[in-house]
Amino acid sequence: MQFDVRTLSADMVIAHLLIDGRDEADARRQVEARGLFVSAIAPVRGTLRTRRGKGLSLVLFSQELLALLTAGLGIVEALEALLEKEASPATRGVLERLLAGLREGQRFSAVLADQPELFPPLYVGIVKAAEGTSDLPRALSRFIDYQQRIDLVRGKLVSAAIYPCILLLVGGGVSLFLIGYVVPRFAEVYQGAGRNLPWLSQQMLNWGQFAGQHTALLLGGIAAVLAGVGLLLRRLAGSGGMASLLARVPGIGERVRIYELSRLYLTLGMLSEGGITIVHAIETVQGMVSPSVRAGLQGARADIEAGLPLSTAFERNALTTPISLRMLRVGERTGDMGPMLTQSAAFYDGEISRWIDRFTRTFEPLLMAAIGLVVGAIVVLLYMPIFDLAGDMS
């Protein structure tokens, strides 16, 4: 966490520093190591968000470290080089703690594990396995490739959702403008005409008058509903309930399951290729999956420990598809389970990408048509009395 430290130098100059440390004692040691006296120290609020947002980018850190290690530098020299070029105080604090741990004789994986908010168990696990084989660059390369593949699929999902969201915002904005501003003006005109209006037009004009008289209340209600929905979705995403909810939607539930299996197989494949046993890999992955998949993994782990093959254990716990089951059995026969898990994930990724393309090509025109129908219906109901009047005059 980060601490706001008030310091006093030897020449009696007072300054404020932002120190990233494990605890208050660690932050105090870092300041005193610079030859400064600590006069006051206090934790900074919201430090977790600051660290994740502006602190250390795990992929960028891995890429830079991989480049330096490949160039022939040792791990300490590579971290010192990263520290020299780094300008962010938060990242410098992270690198300084890593270097301090290594100089004390700790293993690199142990130093990383001391900062779990920045280095997840998955990352620590592959580094720990690489220490046994003295092949840290290859492990970092695997993690970078893994994270890029995860980000690629996630990016496609986000990109597919952007355009429909823009359409909904624009269509909703136009509809609200018509109901809240245009319809009340037409209502005033029709009230002075002294004519009976069509029932649908009358109902819309009544709603428009209500919206015009209570605009602030309606906007506040809409904002409250949107905020509530956003908070609910955020809680569901944090607790893993979002995947369970989407899994119940017809046509989407199976794709959600395929996406979860893809991420599961890719992670297990990377850990297996890094030298981690499948049982320990399953234990590492359990914190990254939804509750339903986690329950299946626990059952599969128990079956594997009981002596069943991986393919049989996964099949018994609904963690396979017909294609992946065949690929797992091939991996068991050849002894290349890690690469086969990765290939299964690649097959799933391709299937997800094709489904996203088909879904967006179908859903976006339907959404545009629905918005056009809503706006068109409002306009037609507004002009229906004028059409009736024109018919009477003719």
HELIX and SHEET records of a PDB file:
HELIX    1   1 GLU A   24  ALA A   33  1                                  10    
HELIX    2   2 THR A   47  THR A   50  1                                   4    
HELIX    3   3 ARG A   51  GLY A   55  3                                   5    
HELIX    4   4 LEU A   58  THR A   70  1                                  13    
HELIX    5   5 ILE A   75  LYS A   85  1                                  11    
HELIX    6   6 PRO A   89  ARG A  103  1                                  15    
HELIX    7   7 PHE A  108  ALA A  113  1                                   6    
HELIX    8   8 PRO A  121  THR A  133  1                                  13    
HELIX    9   9 LEU A  136  PHE A  177  1                                  42    
HELIX   10  10 LEU A  178  VAL A  182  3                                   5    
HELIX   11  11 VAL A  183  GLN A  191  1                                   9    
HELIX   12  12 TRP A  199  GLN A  213  1                                  15    
HELIX   13  13 THR A  215  SER A  239  1                                  25    
HELIX   14  14 GLY A  241  ALA A  247  1                                   7    
HELIX   15  15 GLY A  253  GLU A  273  1                                  21    
HELIX   16  16 ILE A  278  VAL A  285  1                                   8    
HELIX   17  17 GLN A  286  MET A  288  5                                   3    
HELIX   18  18 PRO A  291  GLU A  305  1                                  15    
HELIX   19  19 LEU A  310  ARG A  316  1                                   7    
HELIX   20  20 PRO A  322  THR A  334  1                                  13    
HELIX   21  21 MET A  337  MET A  393  1                                  57    
SHEET    1   A 3 ILE A  14  ASP A  20  0                                        
SHEET    2   A 3 GLN A   2  LEU A   8 -1                                        
SHEET    3   A 3 PHE A  37  PRO A  43 -1                                        
END                                                                             
